[in-house]
């Protein structure tokens, strides 16, 4: 559980940083225009946003896997406890 808690804390912080950066860039780009530069930067932002989305998908997948592993471990413990209790 400790590893899962640590992952969730770090993943949550990473997601928050990605979201904050996105908001900051959108605010900056709304007030920024430079011939030739704005378009190039916008294309780099598209790539950044694609990768940031992939990172978020990986985080979601890892959270799901950790939750499934936790459920499996809890089930195995319950079966083991039951088996021990049923010993004559």
Secondary structure, DSSP 8 states (H G I E B T S, - for coil): -HHHHHHHHHHHHHHHHHHHHHHHHHHHHHT---TTHHHHHHHHHHHHHHHHHHHHHHHHHHHHHHHHHHHHHHHHHHHHHHHHHT--
